[in-house]
């Protein structure tokens, strides 16, 4: 498995593809497939059979995974997209914003 620079809970912007410019928070990250599910982005219609959880069944809108390379982290301070680096500060490895050089 590869080390990714995006985690669950991060706010990201889509930088390429059909949903370019859309923003949202990361709900889930799949490290093996290098994909993430972003809230409100890449919505697809899925047909569901009636079940105990959903007795009516029907068509459900839900988020589909989007590739990590198409996402860019949004810096909380400036609100702009930034690249992510890793540094050791106070004996601990932390993620650092390349634009503001602050701990994420």
Residue pairs with C-beta under 8 A, 6 or more apart in sequence:
1 31
1 32
2 31
2 34
4 29
4 31
4 34
4 68
5 73
5 83
5 84
5 95
6 12
6 26
6 29
6 36
6 68
6 71
6 73
6 84
7 26
7 29
8 26
8 27
8 28
8 29
9 25
9 26
10 25
10 26
10 73
10 74
10 104
11 23
11 24
11 25
11 26
11 73
11 74
11 76
12 23
12 24
12 25
12 26
12 36
12 38
12 71
12 72
12 73
12 74
13 21
13 22
13 23
13 71
13 72
13 74
13 81
14 20
14 21
14 22
14 23
14 38
14 41
14 66
14 70
14 71
15 70
15 71
15 72
15 81
16 69
16 70
17 66
17 70
18 42
19 41
19 42
19 66
22 38
22 40
22 41
23 41
23 74
24 38
24 39
24 40
24 41
25 38
25 39
26 36
26 37
26 38
26 39
26 71
27 36
27 37
27 38
27 39
27 63
28 36
28 37
29 35
29 36
29 37
29 68
30 36
30 65
33 65
34 67
34 68
34 69
35 65
35 66
35 67
35 68
36 65
36 66
36 68
36 71
37 63
37 64
37 65
37 66
38 63
38 66
38 71
39 63
40 63
41 63
41 66
42 63
42 64
42 65
42 66
43 61
43 62
43 63
43 64
44 61
44 62
44 63
44 64
45 59
45 60
45 61
46 59
46 60
46 61
46 62
47 58
47 59
47 60
48 54
48 57
48 58
48 59
48 60
49 57
50 56
50 57
51 57
54 60
72 81
72 82
72 83
73 81
73 82
73 83
73 84
73 97
73 104
74 80
74 81
74 82
75 81
75 82
75 97
75 99
75 100
75 102
75 104
76 104
77 97
77 100
77 102
78 99
78 100
80 99
82 97
82 98
82 99
82 100
83 97
83 98
83 99
84 95
84 96
84 97
84 98
84 104
85 95
85 96
85 97
85 98
86 93
86 94
86 95
86 96
87 93
87 94
87 96
88 94
89 103
94 103
94 104
95 103
95 104
96 102
96 103
96 104
97 103
97 104
